[in-house]
Amino acid sequence: MDLSISDIEDKTTREVLHELIQYVITTDEEMAAKDTRSGGRTDLNIYLCDNQGYEIGDLETWITRLAEGDHITSYAESYVAEHTFSETTADDDISLVTIKTPAKNREDEFVFVTTNGYLWVLTTVHSDWRKKTIENLLEYLPCVERLYLSAEDLEELTGRVQDSRVSGFTAKYHAPNRDRDATLMFSGAEEDDLQTAEEAFDAKPTRIEFDQTNSPATAIQGSNTNEGRLTMRSVRKGSEAKAVETLLGLTEGYQELDRQSFEVKHPPERHELDSGFTVDGFTAVELTNPDRDEATTEELITDLEENVLNSNQYRYGVRDLGSKLRVYDTNHQETFDVALEPPDLILYARESTTALSLRDFVRDVYDNLDSTYSLSKSANPVAIQ
């Protein structure tokens, strides 16, 4: 991405998107020749992050805090040592970040945008290098976290794109239990393939590609992943404005669905009374109806210990005669409870809980324990006593 600070100075988010769309403009002839999406491509990618403290111009402060922190992992330590970072601000909400990799003589650029409590990172860096540069940075920075959608929400979001059809997907089935331990990955090129994978194998989509028409030919090719990344692969010349509208609609929709799943709108508040105490408000994220055999509470705890709670991120204890886990997330320094209702899991927010720890735990359950859980959230400002 050959971008200079002058290209994004004094511009709105919409204008910045329009500037970056220029990197994926495709002629009519090139669009007509696109039979597959394979091959090394440079796409426009947008990483959507929950922003819990990052402000434009603060990159040096956060990198220093990360490097000097007592709990830095060996992976993060190596990452910081192997790269150099710089940030040039365009205004209060937009900056140009450069990550250099001296050992490979590389210099990769990323546009940071803060908007309404979120951080967007825009880039056209090739996929081979995104993981090594920006994806690791977003993973290690404690103040941001990539958004996450369940498979059902990912399908709903993609379905909202006007004048579009599903043109490809990647789906996953992962459901261990006492009698079966299987992980299957699916990919396909047509919507019917996804339907077949879901019906026959209960596979859940993690990435959905779409083709969007613009009176009447296919003009835009994009995709969504469930881990907070939108991609614009190609845009036929003349359809730039529609592509920008699509990206703005998808980003807003993604954030809305993430909030619906993980935002702690009503954290519990304890009130002391002469005769005891009351607790007002609750937020619960419910993981229900997995495609797995009924298991005992003890077996469900064992599954969680072996597949989710086995990292340095979590400290936990068993409570209430084995029916509940109290979990401390060391990455986010938050505590929440997990009620065990085999085979269902109910996450209850406590006073310190935010979306960060709930989202992280649910992502681990889907990735490492069982991808077939359905997700819903319930919340009430005044609830229990």
Disulfide bonds with the S-S distance in Angstrom:
none
